[in-house]
Amino acid sequence: MSTIPALSSGDVTIRPIRLRDARALERELIDNRGWLRQWEATNPHGPLSFDVRASVRSLQANARAGLGLPYAIDYKGEFAGQLNVSSITYGSLGCATIGYWIAERFAGHDVTPTAVALATDHCFFGLGLHRMEICIRPENAPSLRVVEKLGFRYEGLRRRYIHINGDWRDHFCFALTVDELPQGVLRRWQDGQAPTEDATVPPADRARASIPLRVPPRR
Ligand SMILES: CC(C)(COP(=O)(O)OP(=O)(O)OC[C@H]1O[C@@H](n2cnc3c(N)ncnc32)[C@H](O)[C@@H]1OP(=O)(O)O)[C@@H](O)C(=O)NCCC(=O)NCCS
């Protein structure tokens, strides 16, 4: 964990999550239940116990194994949410996935795009990864706006891709490779150079996502 650096831009800092964040984390998860539930990853095999300290420990173990970067997001020094880099793969794939949330009272201040830009740049230029991916439910307009702001490139629709809020949900997937932006994501966005049109989802994919995939009933 000590090798994961804290990174800041303006009022936003991402830093490795610690066990002593558990109390603030639990309070935000409870206070923001309605805000987060619709977008929360769930277990397809039934509910897991809600143990925040165990979840922080598990993220830290994952980080020690080199598979993830579990960040807390701070805004003006206050715990505001989480950003997790997961599924880190080195070698010929050189890829990772980003997920995030913030408490409702911090929404709309560019906190998440700043956190995503900081994490992506660290993965590209600190860890040497080649590709970063973000997958978002078609209904999640605020999150789609995050990738649009940063100029992530739309890559496609994945049907019933992640188990969210109790069922397998379609996701729109977005990515960037380091080759596309030698100046980094944060610099490009702050310079007003992010190609926001790259995140546009073609109408055909929007239409496909609105039609549920036919799944035969289980015997
Ligand atoms: C998606 C999310 C992380 C965006 O974070 P953020 O820090 O607010 O990001 P931004 O400041 O860039 O805002 C993005 C858009 O959200 C919308 N937004 C702003 N304030 C909002 C609020 N209070 N309520 C709902 N939407 C709001 C705006 O459309 C904004 O775009 P704009 O800046 O062009 O107006 C945040 O809404 C969130 O945590 N949502 C619940 C969990 C979630 O969806 N996680 C992502 C799963 S893929």
The ligand as an SDF file (V2000), in Angstrom:
LIG
                    3D

 48 50  0  0  0  0  0  0  0  0999 V2000
  -21.5220    9.6770  -11.1790 C   0  0  0  0  0  0  0  0  0  0  0  0
  -20.8410   10.5260  -10.1260 C   0  0  0  0  0  0  0  0  0  0  0  0
  -19.6480    9.7630   -9.5620 C   0  0  0  0  0  0  0  0  0  0  0  0
  -20.3980   11.8560  -10.7450 C   0  0  0  0  0  0  0  0  0  0  0  0
  -19.5850   12.5390   -9.8170 O   0  0  0  0  0  0  0  0  0  0  0  0
  -19.4140   14.1610   -9.7840 P   0  0  0  0  0  0  0  0  0  0  0  0
  -18.2040   14.4140   -8.9720 O   0  0  0  0  0  0  0  0  0  0  0  0
  -20.6650   14.7960   -9.3810 O   0  0  0  0  0  0  0  0  0  0  0  0
  -19.1150   14.4950  -11.3150 O   0  0  0  0  0  0  0  0  0  0  0  0
  -19.3110   15.9300  -12.0340 P   0  0  0  0  0  0  0  0  0  0  0  0
  -19.0950   17.0250  -11.0780 O   0  0  0  0  0  0  0  0  0  0  0  0
  -18.4870   15.8620  -13.2500 O   0  0  0  0  0  0  0  0  0  0  0  0
  -20.8460   15.9180  -12.4610 O   0  0  0  0  0  0  0  0  0  0  0  0
  -21.2820   15.1040  -13.5410 C   0  0  0  0  0  0  0  0  0  0  0  0
  -22.7180   15.4510  -13.8770 C   0  0  0  0  0  0  0  0  0  0  0  0
  -23.5710   15.0620  -12.8250 O   0  0  0  0  0  0  0  0  0  0  0  0
  -24.7640   15.8840  -12.8590 C   0  0  0  0  0  0  0  0  0  0  0  0
  -24.9850   16.4140  -11.5170 N   0  0  0  0  0  0  0  0  0  0  0  0
  -24.3790   17.4510  -10.8900 C   0  0  0  0  0  0  0  0  0  0  0  0
  -24.8900   17.6000   -9.6370 N   0  0  0  0  0  0  0  0  0  0  0  0
  -25.8000   16.6320   -9.4880 C   0  0  0  0  0  0  0  0  0  0  0  0
  -26.6640   16.2510   -8.4160 C   0  0  0  0  0  0  0  0  0  0  0  0
  -26.6810   16.9190   -7.2560 N   0  0  0  0  0  0  0  0  0  0  0  0
  -27.4830   15.2000   -8.5970 N   0  0  0  0  0  0  0  0  0  0  0  0
  -27.4800   14.5010   -9.7570 C   0  0  0  0  0  0  0  0  0  0  0  0
  -26.6840   14.8230  -10.8160 N   0  0  0  0  0  0  0  0  0  0  0  0
  -25.8690   15.8740  -10.6660 C   0  0  0  0  0  0  0  0  0  0  0  0
  -24.5060   16.9920  -13.8490 C   0  0  0  0  0  0  0  0  0  0  0  0
  -25.1510   16.6460  -15.0590 O   0  0  0  0  0  0  0  0  0  0  0  0
  -22.9910   16.9300  -14.0190 C   0  0  0  0  0  0  0  0  0  0  0  0
  -22.5830   17.3950  -15.2990 O   0  0  0  0  0  0  0  0  0  0  0  0
  -22.1770   18.9580  -15.4550 P   0  0  0  0  0  0  0  0  0  0  0  0
  -20.9830   19.1770  -14.5690 O   0  0  0  0  0  0  0  0  0  0  0  0
  -21.8730   19.0980  -16.8930 O   0  0  0  0  0  0  0  0  0  0  0  0
  -23.3700   19.7510  -14.9830 O   0  0  0  0  0  0  0  0  0  0  0  0
  -21.8150   10.8230   -8.9380 C   0  0  0  0  0  0  0  0  0  0  0  0
  -22.9960   11.3540   -9.4870 O   0  0  0  0  0  0  0  0  0  0  0  0
  -22.1490    9.5730   -8.1090 C   0  0  0  0  0  0  0  0  0  0  0  0
  -21.3990    9.2010   -7.2300 O   0  0  0  0  0  0  0  0  0  0  0  0
  -23.2900    8.9420   -8.3920 N   0  0  0  0  0  0  0  0  0  0  0  0
  -23.7390    7.7560   -7.6660 C   0  0  0  0  0  0  0  0  0  0  0  0
  -22.8050    6.5430   -7.8450 C   0  0  0  0  0  0  0  0  0  0  0  0
  -22.4660    6.2870   -9.2860 C   0  0  0  0  0  0  0  0  0  0  0  0
  -23.2570    6.4950  -10.1830 O   0  0  0  0  0  0  0  0  0  0  0  0
  -21.2360    5.8130   -9.5270 N   0  0  0  0  0  0  0  0  0  0  0  0
  -20.7510    5.5480  -10.8630 C   0  0  0  0  0  0  0  0  0  0  0  0
  -21.1130    4.2030  -11.3590 C   0  0  0  0  0  0  0  0  0  0  0  0
  -20.5290    3.9700  -13.0230 S   0  0  0  0  0  0  0  0  0  0  0  0
  1  2  1  0
  2  3  1  0
  2  4  1  0
  2 36  1  0
  4  5  1  0
  5  6  1  0
  6  7  2  0
  6  8  1  0
  6  9  1  0
  9 10  1  0
 10 11  2  0
 10 12  1  0
 10 13  1  0
 13 14  1  0
 14 15  1  0
 15 16  1  0
 15 30  1  0
 16 17  1  0
 17 18  1  0
 17 28  1  0
 18 19  1  0
 18 27  1  0
 19 20  2  0
 20 21  1  0
 21 22  1  0
 21 27  2  0
 22 23  1  0
 22 24  2  0
 24 25  1  0
 25 26  2  0
 26 27  1  0
 28 29  1  0
 28 30  1  0
 30 31  1  0
 31 32  1  0
 32 33  2  0
 32 34  1  0
 32 35  1  0
 36 37  1  0
 36 38  1  0
 38 39  2  0
 38 40  1  0
 40 41  1  0
 41 42  1  0
 42 43  1  0
 43 44  2  0
 43 45  1  0
 45 46  1  0
 46 47  1  0
 47 48  1  0
M  END
$$$$
